């Protein structure tokens, strides 16, 4: 330091200034880095945020907490003698020991956050309105082929009314509304906080279907508590007047209105006013099933007992053995390439290849064969298959048939909730398995939905019209037609579409050229008012998302019965029929060939088959000519010897 000071004193003024400027910059950067590091390093960790290494499950005998109705910065304890008796808050109760904000940054909650990378496209929410012949995939994540909920007029509150049943809370459930009417209703119903119990409550009396009921009643504040075995909720915030105060209940003018009310089972509280929660760290598969079940309608009557479990579950694994996360709930989704966008250290080893082959792992120790996973050899399979196909192409989903089949999912068809439509024709119509290219270029099995909606065409881009605008403007046109008992499509003729488009074009709120998208086609009116159709418009493309489960064992994988499983004229992999779903008369019942989904120029199976056929024919021809030549040579030698003897 002394030598530096001497040199600085002897240096010219310009160099002194330059040196001092650089020194100040270095000090500033050092301070900034120290501050940021210190802030990250000194972040307060709560009791349950960091494990001490024990695999035992901590006892959750805890107090029930809720934010003070008057001052939200204060937390109050719930006791059985409270009047009124209120539901506990997961934000406060669970957040007393676990960092609630960190938890809600996880994949199941962060869809509305624009700063989160969307990752591989997955199952969307599907808005269905049979009265206007609409089924359209929605997502808060920017997945190609989906629309934003707000484009259809779905505010966060309206979104929860439709889909809150199968959300884990937080995310959309805790978004701040800017609509004055919704702010009033939000005070009555509360926010839909993260429902930690949906996954971690091991009590056999836990009732997740009750969560769906409370969401439909707009009892968002009560929803999580209602799923507990020790609590019961009645009434509905949905029907309460705007001046109702849930914290100061008073007699209502209308005797039939029942306000949301909670009661706790006798002996729920101990002598210290604490409640026991049967909490597990590793979520049982049954909890995942409520939102992640599939029902493939391979025949008219499909029963659960007729299908087999995923091979991993049958082997004793559970969902969270592969789909893991820490306190940040950044759960691994388990697809190839996830490690490029995910900070989860297990992302690379949680895909099919990562677990079974150990590829793309930076670990210095062997990682292949995790949890007893067999390391496949794939003898005799040309390496090109592993460049063109995902593992799931051969191993996942139902065995492909000549025609795709309808499939129901929990989130799309309300599976597991009360009064669900069990008709095989129930909307929305999802078909599977469809072999198509993923974003990484590999072919995989998918589920598929054909969008059908009313929109506006501008610069060749189609934006959906607010569903309420469609109902109010053109609803009377469709009201003349009878809806099917099963809840299937409304049958639309050319006259219906023409009349609806004319009405929408006269609507002031519709800025642009009205169109109708259905079955892969775009319907619009030309200058003369004639209905026209444009095929293969980008907005009319089907939305697809990959299938991961159920995984079939190796003995039931495609190709186990030789190459003809895929490379033959009858193989569904190339020549399966994909149902084109449409409410337009004359368009339903149309099919496309499976290979059209690959977006390739010509059937690969033909090129492969003809190559091998020509190769075999060429080799056999050469072999026959060689044999004939050899016989001819031997014959000449034999004749020569006979001639000499004679």
C-alpha positions, 0 to 999 in steps of 0.5 A, a space after each residue: 500500500 505504501 509503494 502504491 501511494 508513492 507511485 501515485 504521488 509521483 504519477 502525472 495528474 491524468 494518471 492519478 485521476 484514472 487510477 482513482 476512478 478505477 479504484 472507486 469503481 472497484 470499491 463500488 463493485 466489491 461493496 455491491 457484490 458483498 451486499 448482494 451476497 450478504 443479502 442472499 446469505 443472510 436470508 432468514 431461514 425458518 424452522 422448516 426451510 432447512 433439513 437437519 438430515 433426519 428422514 423422520 417426519 416432524 410432528 405437526 402439532 401447531 396453532 391455527 393462524 390467520 391474518 388479523 382482519 383489521 391489520 394484515 401485518 398482524 397474525 392472530 391465533 384461532 381458538 374454538 371459542 372465537 366468534 365468529 369462527 374463522 378458517 385458518 390461513 395456510 399463508 400464516 399457519 404453514 408460513 410460520 415455519 416455512 417460507 411461503 413466498 419461496 414455496 409459491 415460486 415453484 412450478 405449480 404456482 408460478 404460471 402467471 409470473 412472466 419472468 419464469 421460463 415456460 419450458 416444454 409445452 404441457 397440458 393447458 386449461 381448456 375453456 369450454 362453452 357448448 352454447 357457442 361451440 367453443 373449446 380453446 386451450 388457455 395458459 398463463 405461460 406463453 406456450 405456442 397454440 394457447 391463448 391468454 385467459 384475459 383474451 377471453 375475458 377471464 379475470 383472475 377471479 373468473 378464472 378461479 371460478 372455472 378452474 380453481 377446482 384443480 389449482 393448488 392455490 396461490 399464483 392466480 389465486 393471490 393476484 391483485 384485482 384492478 376491478 372495483 367490483 371484484 375487489 369488493 367480492 374479494 373481501 367477502 370470499 378472500 384469496 385462494 392461498 396455496 393449499 399445502 394440504 392438497 399434497 402433504 395431508 396424509 389424513 385418510 379423511 382428507 377430501 380434495 373434492 371438497 376443495 372443488 366445491 368451495 372454489 365453485 362457491 367462491 369460498 376461497 378463504 375457506 377452501 383449504 380448511 374445508 379439505 381437512 378431516 377436522 373441519 366442515 364448511 357450509 354456505 357460499 360467499 358467491 351469493 352474499 351481498 356486496 355489503 356482507 362482512 365475513 368478519 362481523 356476521 350479522 343476520 341477513 335480510 334474505 333468510 335463504 342466504 347461507 353465509 360461509 361458515 366453518 366448524 371444527 370437530 370436537 376435540 380438534 384443539 388440545 389444551 394449548 389450543 393446538 391442532 395436529 396435522 398428519 403431514 408427510 414430506 413425500 407426497 403419496 401418488 393418490 394426491 397427484 392423481 386428483 389433478 393428473 389422472 387420465 381415462 382413455 376411452 378405448 371402448 364404450 365402457 372403460 373401467 379403471 380396473 381394466 387398465 394397468 398401472 404405470 410400470 414405475 408405480 407397479 415396481 413400488 416407486 411413487 410420483 415424487 421419486 422422480 418428480 422431486 423438489 426442495 423448499 422452492 418447490 421447483 419440481 423436476 418435470 422429467 423431460 429431456 433437456 429440462 436441465 437447460 432451463 431449470 435450476 433443480 440439480 436433479 433435472 438432468 438425471 430425472 428424465 428417461 435417459 438421465 435415470 436409465 442411461 445416466 447421460 448428460 450428468 456432470 456427476 463424478 459418480 455413476 448415476 445410471 440405474 437410479 432407484 434400480 432402473 434397468 440400463 437398456 441395451 436395445 440390441 439390434 435397433 439402428 442408432 438413428 431411432 435414438 436421434 429421431 424418437 423420444 423414449 416415450 415414443 415406444 414406451 409411453 401411453 396406450 398402444 396405438 390403434 388404427 384410430 386415435 381414441 378420446 381421452 379424459 383428463 382430471 383438469 379438462 373434465 373435472 375428474 374426481 369432483 362431484 356431478 361430473 359428466 361421465 359421458 364419453 362424448 363430454 367436452 372438451 374432446 381430447 384425442 390420443 395417442 398422436 405421434 408428432 414432433 416435440 420442440 427438440 425435433 424428436 417424435 413423441 406421443 401426444 394428446 391433441 385438441 382441435 381449437 374451436 373459437 370466435 376470433 378477430 383476424 388482423 395481419 393474418 393473426 387471430 385473437 380470440 373474442 371475449 366469450 361474453 361478447 360472443 354470448 351477448 352478440 350471437 348467443 341467440 343464434 345458437 340458442 335455437 339449436 338443441 344441445 346434446 344430452 351428453 354435453 357434446 358439440 352444438 351442431 353448426 351449419 354454414 348459416 349459423 356461422 354466417 349469421 354469427 359473423 355478421 352480428 360480430 362484425 357489427 359489434 363495436 367492441 370487435 376491432 377487426 375481421 370476425 372469424 371462426 376457427 374449428 377443425 383446422 379451418 378458418 371461416 370468414 366472410 368475403 366482400 360479398 358476404 359469402 362464407 369462405 374457408 381457409 385450411 391450415 391457418 396457423 391459428 387453427 392448428 391443433 394444440 398438442 402436449 407430450 405424453 409421459 405416462 403411463 409407461 409400458 414395460 419393455 415387453 410391451 414397447 413398440 418394436 418388440 414384435 419386429 420392425 413391422 410394429 412401425 414400418 408397415 402399411 398397417 402401422 398406426 405409427 405412420 398410418 394411424 387416423 387422427 380424428 379431426 374434431 369439429 362442430 361444423 356440419 359435414 366436417 366431423 368424422 374427418 381423419 388425417 394420417 398420423 404422418 401428417 403430424 410429423 411435418 415431413 415430406 413423404 412417408 418414412 416407412 416407404 423409404 425405409 421399407 423400399 430401401 431394405 426391399 431393394 437391398 434384399 432383392 439386390 443381395 438375393 439377385 447377386 447370390 442367385 447369380 453367384 450360385 448359378 455361375 458356380 453351378 455353370 462353372 462346375 457343370 463345364 468342369 464336369 463336362 470337360 472331364 467326361 469329354 477327356 475320358 471318352 
